[in-house]
């Protein structure tokens, strides 16, 4: 929106042409989302508390969590508002990538909102039944995959690139591309949701991975950088630096209130949306495997649940004291802040490894 306005006004005020630069708009995207989060956050927390929209806590989990009962949840709506406003203000709204990523994020957020609303407002412990939640996630994920495939105009937009190898690529047809994209978006969404169990545990890795994906988006959209780094040149992906920047700003603003001890939780409305956002951006910039590396904490949490459920059903025994993995360490006696910060440190290392794939080929 502001890009279009500055394009018009730059005819009269040449200094406004500076807003045509992607890097500057990306920075303003971060700052705008951060300011919105910090400004709206206190009001939203008061309203959630006023309407008694509080978190329910399992009595079979770590005993330290019992004190969190009643903490306002559904705060992920704050993140989505900040991301949407910042993206609409600073991104090029003629970009199909911007609209696809934004719509996927908001639609997954809507699915999470319905689930949260049924749990905390209607007091239905089941929330949105799992089959319906997965159904609507599948509809949105598959819809985004189909849209990306049939709007692609270059072969590199639908090829799978293997990091660390400059010549290892797989050309995918519609079936393989749609299936891979679907699993990346839906899987990433649920992985972040599983990780969202401690104060600030999910949001900071999300911020770090989104920041790294912004770098990939910018470099992939720049023909000279892409050719130099031997990564696919994908015209137009640079605009996603604004969207990813908005995630970073909104996430940091939310962390201001979500850091231990949390004043508000994001709930499914935030976790499902942010996971899907990371997934769809990774697909667009053709870095699905790198997302798997950088989001290693999300992957570990998901695998721990799969292993726990599988082991219990097959043998009647549990591998971990409790799943997801962060609860296992809590029950081993780690204080919550220690679990959180150590998972953050792991994410920093994994993100750096992901960025290293830009040069190690």
HELIX and SHEET records of a PDB file:
HELIX    1   1 UNK A    2  UNK A    9  1                                   8    
HELIX    2   2 UNK A   14  UNK A   20  5                                   7    
HELIX    3   3 UNK A   22  UNK A   50  1                                  29    
HELIX    4   4 UNK A   63  UNK A   68  5                                   6    
HELIX    5   5 UNK A   76  UNK A   90  1                                  15    
HELIX    6   6 UNK A   96  UNK A  120  1                                  25    
HELIX    7   7 UNK A  130  UNK A  151  1                                  22    
HELIX    8   8 UNK A  155  UNK A  158  5                                   4    
HELIX    9   9 UNK A  174  UNK A  195  1                                  22    
HELIX   10  10 UNK A  201  UNK A  221  1                                  21    
HELIX   11  11 UNK A  223  UNK A  229  1                                   7    
HELIX   12  12 UNK A  237  UNK A  239  5                                   3    
HELIX   13  13 UNK A  240  UNK A  258  1                                  19    
HELIX   14  14 UNK A  267  UNK A  284  1                                  18    
HELIX   15  15 UNK A  288  UNK A  294  1                                   7    
HELIX   16  16 UNK A  296  UNK A  315  1                                  20    
HELIX   17  17 UNK A  325  UNK A  331  1                                   7    
HELIX   18  18 UNK A  336  UNK A  356  1                                  21    
SHEET    1   A 2 UNK A 159  UNK A 161  0                                        
SHEET    2   A 2 UNK A 169  UNK A 171 -1                                        
END                                                                             
